């Protein structure tokens, strides 16, 4: 199982019909050092801010490559639940590939909606 996030949604033509491209990118745990001096933490924040600015300006690629790219017709996109940017899914490999939508409910416990990719 891999946790992925929707990072790109774009319009394309699929099999002669209007369609949607959806990119799912792996979510990696943060590499921030917890116990550090104030100078190290300040430097980490400065570097992250600088990298973020360069990425937003298009001068540097964003971290992470898409883990899964799906090309869907509009009806397939709606059947998948119309994923939106920053939605999180579990990509499960078990006799096929399955997307399980991860969401927080009022109680704070995660729930999942199974979306088979057969």
C-alpha positions in Angstrom: 0.0 0.0 0.0 1.2 3.5 -0.9 -0.4 6.7 0.2 -0.9 9.1 -2.7 -2.2 12.6 -3.2 -3.9 14.1 -6.2 -1.4 16.7 -7.5 -2.6 17.5 -11.0 -5.9 17.5 -12.9 -6.1 18.5 -16.5 -8.4 18.4 -19.5 -7.4 16.1 -22.4 -9.1 14.1 -25.2 -9.5 10.4 -24.5 -10.6 8.1 -27.3 -12.1 11.1 -29.2 -14.1 12.3 -26.1 -13.5 15.0 -23.6 -11.5 13.6 -20.7 -9.4 14.2 -17.6 -5.8 13.4 -16.7 -5.3 12.8 -13.0 -1.8 12.5 -11.4 -1.3 10.8 -8.1 2.0 11.5 -6.3 3.4 9.6 -3.3 3.3 11.3 0.1 6.6 11.0 1.9 7.1 11.7 5.6 8.8 15.0 6.4 12.6 14.8 6.8 12.7 17.6 9.4 15.0 17.0 12.4 13.0 17.4 15.6 15.8 18.1 18.1 18.0 20.8 16.6 19.5 24.1 17.5 17.6 27.3 16.7 20.1 28.1 13.9 19.5 24.8 12.2 15.8 25.2 12.4 16.0 28.7 11.0 18.2 27.5 8.1 15.8 24.7 7.3 12.9 27.2 7.2 14.9 29.5 4.9 15.9 26.8 2.5 12.3 25.4 2.3 10.9 28.9 1.7 13.5 29.5 -1.1 12.8 26.1 -2.7 9.1 26.7 -2.6 9.5 30.2 -4.2 11.6 28.7 -7.0 9.1 25.9 -7.6 6.2 28.3 -7.7 8.1 30.5 -10.3 8.7 27.4 -12.4 12.5 27.6 -12.1 12.8 24.3 -10.2 10.8 21.1 -10.5 8.5 20.1 -7.6 9.5 17.2 -5.4 8.1 13.8 -6.3 7.2 12.3 -9.6 3.7 11.1 -10.2 3.2 7.5 -8.9 0.1 6.9 -11.0 -1.2 8.9 -14.0 -4.8 8.0 -15.1 -6.5 9.2 -18.3 -10.3 9.0 -18.0 -13.3 10.0 -20.0 -15.6 12.5 -18.1 -18.0 9.7 -17.3 -15.2 7.5 -15.9 -13.9 10.5 -13.9 -17.3 11.0 -12.3 -17.6 7.3 -11.6 -14.3 7.5 -9.7 -15.8 10.2 -7.5 -14.4 13.3 -9.2 -11.1 13.4 -7.4 -9.9 16.9 -6.5 -6.4 18.4 -5.9 -4.9 17.4 -2.5 -7.3 14.6 -1.9 -5.5 11.6 -0.4 -5.9 8.0 -1.4 -4.3 4.7 -0.5 -3.0 2.9 -3.6 -3.5 -0.8 -2.8 -1.9 -3.6 -4.8 -3.9 -6.8 -4.1 -4.8 -9.0 -7.1 -5.1 -5.7 -9.0 -4.8 -2.0 -8.3 -7.3 -0.3 -6.0 -7.7 3.3 -4.9 -9.2 3.8 -1.4 -10.1 7.4 -0.6 -8.9 8.5 2.8 -11.0 11.0 4.6 -11.4 12.3 8.1 -14.9 12.1 9.5 -16.3 14.2 12.4 -14.9 11.7 14.9 -11.4 12.0 13.5 -11.1 8.4 12.4 -10.1 7.8 8.9 -12.5 6.1 6.5 -12.0 4.8 3.0 -14.0 4.4 -0.1 -12.8 1.6 -2.4 -12.3 2.5 -6.1 -11.1 -0.5 -8.1 -8.9 0.3 -11.1 -9.6 -2.8 -13.2 
